[in-house]
Amino acid sequence: MKRSTAFFINGGAGRVLTSIPGLEKFREENPDDDFVIVCEGGTEFYKGHPDLDKRAYDVWHKNLFQDKIKERNCVSPEPYRVWHYYNQKASLAQCFDIIFNNREEPRDLPKPTLKLSRDETLNGVITMNEVQQMTGKDKVAIIQPFGRGIEFRDGIFNDSTSRSLEYSNLVSIIQKLQKKGYATMIMAEMQIDFSGEKFDIPIPQPQGISLRQWSGLIKDADIFIGCDSVGQHIAYSLDVPCVSIVSSTYPINISYPNEKTFKIIDLGENGREYAPIRIAPDEHTDRMNDGLSRMSSLQEDELVKAAVDLTKKFPKQRDPAVKVAKLKGQGTQQPQICPVHGVAHEHGHMHEHPQTPQTPAAMAPAMPSQFGITGPAGGAKGLPPFMNPKQEIK
């Protein structure tokens, strides 16, 4: 009897997401293999998948070895060690597929299946609506400026792998996008204090939310702008136009240069060396690639133009089932409801009994986003935490 398989998927969320097409192909081509996925990198992006969700287990799942692994063959795929990857012949997803399905050459693959729940989608819609109302901008760009190698020391951001934007370029790009009518939201683990910068509007910076919640936000953004990190893989999966900034890594490996909704800004095109990550430590390549992520003003302009052009060519498409409604009387003063009878008595008469304040449906605030954005009436002083309340509007 042929044993089934236990695939061990490790690394960052981008690797998890790009493993999905190859696993889907494995299921199609090996219908008798009752495989499981041991998620050393987390189960988040397998959730909601029509087939892979039930196969995905966290490494700390009780009795995982006895119940799921012991009778299966263990496979630990490492796409960075596939010849086609380190010779720039295939993408991360294609190299997962080569390993999973014992292929000799890469093939075209579908986009990863990323199924968001209705709550995740609605929170994205609601949050983006609130950002537009508070900033006065019609369009929202989400920017992921930093890769996993970013560090912050003594007031300086530094990425020794040269995969992150320079802070000075980030500030300039935000300013240029604002002049083009875009609000900008920052996707980063560290909250940046922009109080010293001359921005016309606040910069939303959600903190402490999951990558699935970020996916809901990206899904409803007009454009995503990101470096070599997970955000661009989410944008690709959800058909969101993206400007991908590549420096020390190669577009064919980590991005989607043939995708019509993508524009690659390749900063390392003429000077980078391949860094053999997960193969051999190589200080030399990091030194040779040092500084590749710095952008000139012309490259910033190219990025902003690409964002504007993609937004025009691929305007945001919302789920037609998500239609904004309004409660009757919303925004008008309503009489107090009698807690005993559940009606508003004439002339404002109320019984003499302990008052139990109740809020009529018509006076209830619109459903808030899970990220705490309030309406525009609060003004700058009423900004929620992630809207950077310390920021001075200049």
Secondary structure, 3 states (H helix, E strand, C coil): CCCCEEEEECCCHHHHHHHHHHHHHHHHHCCCCCCEEEECCCCHHHCCCCCCHHHEEECCCCCHHHHHHCCCEEECCCHHHCHHHHCCCCCHHHHHHHHHCCCCCCCCCCCCCCCCCHHHHHHHHHHHHHHHHHHCCCEEEEEECCCCCEEEECCEEEECCCCCCCHHHHHHHHHHHHHCCEEEEECCCCCCCCCCCCCCCCCCCCCCCCHHHHHHHHHCCCEEEECCCHHHHHHHHCCCCEEEEECCCCHHHHCCCCCCCEEEEECCCCCCCCCCCCCCCCHHHHHHHCCCCCCCHHHHHHHHHHHHHHHHHCCCCCCCCCCCCCCCCCCCCCCCCCCCCCCCCHHHCCCCCCCCCCCCHHHCCCCCCCCCCCCHHHCHHHCCHHHCCCCCCC
